[in-house]
Each structure stands twice: as structure tokens, then as C-alpha cells.
Amino acid sequence: MQNHASPRHRQKTRNGTDTELRKPESFQLESSEWDSVLPLPKLSFNLAAFIVGLLAFLCFCNSIYGDFVFDDTEAILTNDDLKPDTPWTDLFNNDFWGKKLTKKESHKSYRPFTVLTFRWNYWLSGGYHPMSFHLTNVILHSIVSMLFMHLFSVLFGGIQTDGDGNVIFAAPRASFLCALFFAIHPIHTESVAGVVGRADLLCAVFFYLSLTLYIKACHADLPSHGTRPSYFSVVLVLLSVVCCATAMLFKELGITAIGVCSAYDIIIICKIDPLQVLSPKTRPKEDTDSSERFKADTGSNESRGWISSLVLRQLILCVSAAIMLVYRWFIMGSGAPSFQPVDNPASFADSIVTRTVNYNYIYALNCWLLINPWWLCFDWAMGCVPLIETMSDSRIVAVFLFWIILGRLLWYGATSKECHEKRLLIMSLALLVIPFLPATNLFFRVGFVIAERQLYLPSLGYSMLVTIGLCKLCRKHKQSKQVLRLVLVVFIALNVWRCVIRSHEWTEETLLYKAGVKVCPLNAKVHYNIAKNTADKGNVEEAILEYREAVRLHPEYDQAMNNLANILKDRDQEKEAEKLLNRAVQIRPEFAAAWMNLGIVQAALKKYQLAEISYHNALTHRRKYPDCYFNLGNLYLDQGFHDAALQAWYNATQLKSDHKLSWSNIIALLDNTGQFNEALEAAHKALQYIPHDDGLYFGIANVYGKAGKYAEAEIFYLKALSYKPNSANYHGNLGVLYHRWEKYDKAEIYYKKSLEIDPTSPTMKDNINKLYRKMAKMKPDSGSKVRSDVGSKVKDGKVSN
């Protein structure tokens, strides 16, 4: 934030003379003239910042009550790096999703500082409570919006001070309006309402710090008459580079802060015009004098100092960027991430012409989303943006229109009369383009078609362009100021309303996916996510329809085939499930999960040899696969190969020590084969890794019960019930234990508790009848009180006539 009463209002120039950090009078008049035409009140910095922060918060505050949605599941819920028992150093060896960076399936997204904030949220809230995660994001967006208002003030009005050295809130109307446009832009919904978007928010904070420090470094020797600096603060430049590197550890595009710093230095600080080096004949007549002055400046010995200073600053930036890129490449394991054609179809096109046309169409779509943020989707892959493969495709018009508009802006910036507004236009284009460069596919292939989160920083440039355009419009139509004010209010209200609606859609996956299918009905991934979501909620019929639609839209969608096959398998449709899984592994032979599921289906169809081959294929492609070893053990058990089954289950527990299904099967098999001591030994070992699993205590109790150690069995049955008190099975087995132990009163109590929970259990009905017959034989003189099962029936869990 700006310091409005800074005691450091005078600084030493390189020559040792005192000077105030003030823009020239002509500059102040120019910026204040076009700023004053905006139909907004002139506010103090603090009040303007409060309004911007408040609106930024209100636009997205309803997302605070949302769940973890879409990518949040993988980045938060299944990411072990958030848990306290994971060493914090693992954050610097894993990617954003918790996978080792060296693994083939890693996306190489290296954002350890962002994951560290997730870990703090987990610790502060005591677990996976989404409210604290979402609240942090909304607050961060408010802070970022206020910080960027300060940046806009510097860009629009420069660093200005009054006679007492107090920093002035320069260009207050334009800065406030630009920050407002940024704060309430609906394109930010994914970055704010989605927890994973925090990477963009935190990256933006340090992006701001990097650029602000660099601006301050360049102004360290900027005299009051506005000449180009021949001296700068090396310390502040290096601090700017450190902030840039920090931004990069929050999200990769943080490195673009260096590019923006470079552009600011050249365009704003040194006022270098790309055509000033050309002949005056190529310049407009009114700008010939400025061209001659530029040549005079660069030709004098005294003025060469600022050129040397500029070159040195640019060299520091270039070397720093190179070091960051080398470090990033080293961290990735000297290899780029691997993506599938469905992730980014244009980058896999064979023809360079097809790739170029589609890249440019995607750029046009990104610009359209900034202009018209009513057409938003959580995912733009898999058919959402079909490839342009012929020049007769009508969408080619969008590409030409995009370049006509951009080219016109660039031409105006290059050839118009030298002025502050022209430099602002070029700077806004730099802020629009430079942060977007990592998403262009020009330097490396990216794993998406369009990612709305990637537009968080580029929207800074868009907001500046809109503000500059509005200023020109207000100057041209001064008589229509009231109309323009009304239009502006309506525009802001519509954006706020759109933010509220869109952030509500991000509160739960059902709303998000249903909204997505309206925008991208041909997107197979949208239908896949709807199917997965509905299946998790138990709506299997709709899930099947959506999975089939996903496969229809994308016939090689192996993941959809795998999930659909799992549902069909559970519905005893093994034949179709087998066909789907065979097709999935043909499409992607390294798909380990599909190989394992194929083995499960083949085992159910009694195709044991094929099932074993499938399991081994799965283990070939994923060596550390405990679930596959578990299923392989089940296959061996079905065939009576007990030793092989035990070995497979032990392999599963070695890979995952808390694999309770494997431990349960080990204990049960040893128990059933009469190896009671080995079963108890395995059970107690399992308790070391799974100390709170009711099923494990229940299994141990069964072993003790069969071994005749009733007292020990009683302890473990009661322990199991302490974790799961509403289990009819646990109550019933404890009743059986007391029945055998001849503690008939306790047996009756637990039989009745079991029947209260599950009144339809035939086993418990039979057991309690046997108990009553036994009790009747022991007390023949009290037959009037305790009846046998003749003519009796169980009703509502109680025995009655």
C-alpha cells in the first residue's frame, strides 16, 4: 500500500544532490486532465481501497460455504502433503498434487509454497474443513485487489509527492475504477471459489511486490524534471528478483513478473519508443521533435549513463530469469510433463498450419472470456473446443478479428504521438500478454485448452485497457457524462451479479457440472464428471447414461470406460464390463487400474488364467500397487492356493502397512486353516498400523473365540462395539460367544440388541430360539416364564407369542 506520510520524501541523486520524487508538472497535468473526465468521485486512497476490497469480498463470499470441488479433491483431500505426519520437506520434492516430481504421471506443477498454505489451513481448522480454505481465498482476493489499486495508481499517475514529501494518490479515479474492474471480474471465480486457485492469488501478491520494488528501484535517482535514471538501487532490484522467484514457487507464471518489470523499465521509466530509432520521415509530423530529442539524448556523453544503467538492469533481469528457468528444469527432473491428446488437442495436430490456426483461435477465445465472462466452464478439454481443420470453418473469422483488433492497438501504440496515454496503452498490452505467455503453447506444451485461472494476472492488462478506453470515451463525449455514469453503474452491477451467480455454482460439484454442460455440451469430460458425481451419490442409472454419453462423444475415453465397467460389474453385467476394459487397455496399455479391474471381472467369470495375466500386467505398469496384490491374493484363494494368497496379501501390507482388507484376509485365512497362533500374531501386528479399525478387532475376537479363549474374545468384541455400536453382526457374535460361554443372560441381551438393529436376521432368530430351548432345558420348572420356540415368533426384535 502507499505510504501517505513517508518521511523519506527526498533522496540523493547520483551526483549527491537532494531531489524530490516528483513527476514533471506537464506529466501531472496530462494525467490529471484525462483522469478528471471519468464520471466518478475523487476518493482518498484508504476509502477507495476499502470499497475495492469490500466489493471483491462480497462478489465471492458465498463460495465460503462451499465444498471441495473438482481439482480440490486431488489437490486437497487426496494430497498427503497436507497431513502433519508427512515431513514438510516432502513439499519440495512433490508436485502440486502430492506426486513425486520424478514420476512419469506427474504434471510437474511445482508450487510448494501454495501447498504449505493448504497445510496451514489443515492444521488451523483441525482437518479437511472447506470453510477455512475458502475464506482464506476470498480474503486473499480482496487483499490482491487493494494492492493492485496501488499499482494502478503508480502506472496511471506515476510516483508523485507534494511539497512536504507526502505520497499523492495519483490518478485516483482511473486507479480506483481499474482496481474495481479487476476485483469484480467474473473470470476470477475459478481462482477464488476453487481452493486450488490460491496458487494464482498468492502468486499475484508477490507479482505485485516484485513489480513495486522494481519501480521503486528505478525511481531511486529519478530527478524531479523527469529525465531517465542513470542510477538505480541494486538492492531493490535484487529484492524484486527474490519476490519474483517466490511468486514462481506459488505458481509457475510468477516468472513473468520479470518480463513485466523489463517492459515497465523500457516503456515507462526510459520512455523508449520502438520507432524513435527510425528516420523522422516514418514518424508523424507532430512527433518529429521528440524523435530528434531522443537521438540527441542517446548521442550525448552525459545521457549515455541512463543507457548503461538500463542495460545493466535488463542484464540482471535476464540472468535472474535464466537461473530460475534452469532451476525449474532441474526440479522437474530435466523432463517435460507428458499429456494426452485429449488434454490439448491442438498441440498434437500433425500440421503446423493447423496448430497455428487453433492456437490463435484459443487466444481469441481467452480474450472473449475477458470481454464476455458469461460463457464460463470449469473444463474446456475433450471436444469443448473442436479443432479448426479447414479454412472454410466459420470460426476462422474470430482469428482474423482477434489479430485485427490487437494489430490496431499495437499500431496505435507504435505510431501515435508520444504521450503518457500511449505509454499506458503499451504497458497495458504488456500486462495482458506477458503473464499469458506460459499458456500460449509457444515455449512448451500445456495440459489444457483454456484455463480460466490462467487469466487472473492477464486481466490486469484488460482492466487497464477498459479504463483507458473509457477515459477516451468520456473526453470525446463530455456532454454525456450522466449517461456514461449510468452505463458504468449497470456494467459494474452486472459483473457483481455474475460473480455471485458463478461463485454459487462453484459451491458444489453438482451445480458446477450442470453449469458446465450448458456451456460445453460436447465436452466428454463434463459428462464424465457428472457421471462420477451422480455415482458417488448413489444415482447409478444416471451415472451409466452419462458415462455412455462421455464414451460416445470421445470413443477413446479409457477412464470413462473403466468407471462404467466397474458399475456394470457390480450389476452382474460382467460380459459388457470385460469388453469395455479390454478396449480401455488397448487404447492405453499402461493403464494399470484398468488392467486390475479387468482381472477382477475375469476372475468373476472364472477366467482365472486370464485374470492372473491381467493382474501381472497391472503390476508391470505400477509396481507399487497394493490393491492389485490384494485382488491377486483373492484370485489365488478362489483357486485354493493358500500360500500364494497369503504371500500376495503380505505384499500388499508391505507396500501399504494400513491396508486393512489384506490384513483382514490374512487373519481370516489363517484362522480358517487352524493356524490360530499365526492368525493372532498377524492380528496384533496389524493393530500397530490400524489401531482404530473395528473390523480388525472383530476378526481378532473371532480367532480367540474359535480357540476357546472366551475372556480375550470378549475384550475384543467389546472393543469393536465401542467403535461401531450399531453393528447387528457384532452384537450377534458377542451373543454367540456368551452362548458358548454359557453366560445365557448376557447372550440373550446381545441377541436382542442384534435383532433390534436388524429384525429380519434369520441367523439371530435361530440363535435366540436355540438359547431359549437351552434355558428351558436347564429350568424345567419355570416353563411358564420361559417358552420354547414352538408357536413363537419374533416381532420388532422381541420374542412374543
Buried (B, 14 or more C-beta within 10 A) or exposed (E): EBEBEEEEBEBEBBEEEEBBBBBBEEBBEBBBEBBBBBBBEEBEBEEBBEBBBBBBBBBBBBBBEBBBBBBBBBBBEEBEBBEEEBEEEBBBBBBBBBBEBBEEEBBBBBBBBBBBBBBEBBEEBEEBEBEBBBBBBBBBBBBBBBBBBBBBBBBBBBBBBEEEBBBBBBBBBBBBBBBBBBBBBBBBBBBBBBBBBBBBBBBBBBBBBBBBBBBBBBBBBBBBEBBBBBBBBEEBBBBBBBBBBBBBBBBBBBBBBBBBBBBBBBBBBBBBBEBBEEEBEEBBEEBBEBBEEBEEBBEEEEBEBBBEBBEEBBEBBEEBBEEBEEEBEEBBBEEEBEBBEBBBBBBBBEEEEBBBBBBBBBBBBBBBBBEEBEEBBBBBBBBBBEBBEEEEBEBBEBBEEBBEEBEEBBEEBEBBEBBBBBBBBBBBBBBBBBBBBBBBBEEEBBBBBBBBBBBBBBBBBBBBBBBBEBBEBBEEEEEBEEEBBEBBEEBBEBBBEBBBBBBBBBBBBBBBBEBBBEBBEBBBBBBBBBBBBBBEEEBBEBBBBBBBBBBEBBEBBBBBBBBBBBBBBEEEBBEBBBBBBBBBBEBBEBBBBBBBBBBBBBBBBEBBEBBBBBBEBBBEBBEEBBBBBBBBBBBBBBBEBBEBBBBBBBBBBEBBBBBBBBBBBBBBBBBEEEBBEBBBEBBEBBBEBBEEBBBBBBBBBBBBBBBEBBEBBBBBBEBBBEBBEEBBBBBBBBBBBBBEBEBBEBBBBBBBBBBBBBBEBEEBBEBBBBBBBEBBEEEEEEEEEBBEBEEBEBEEBEBEE
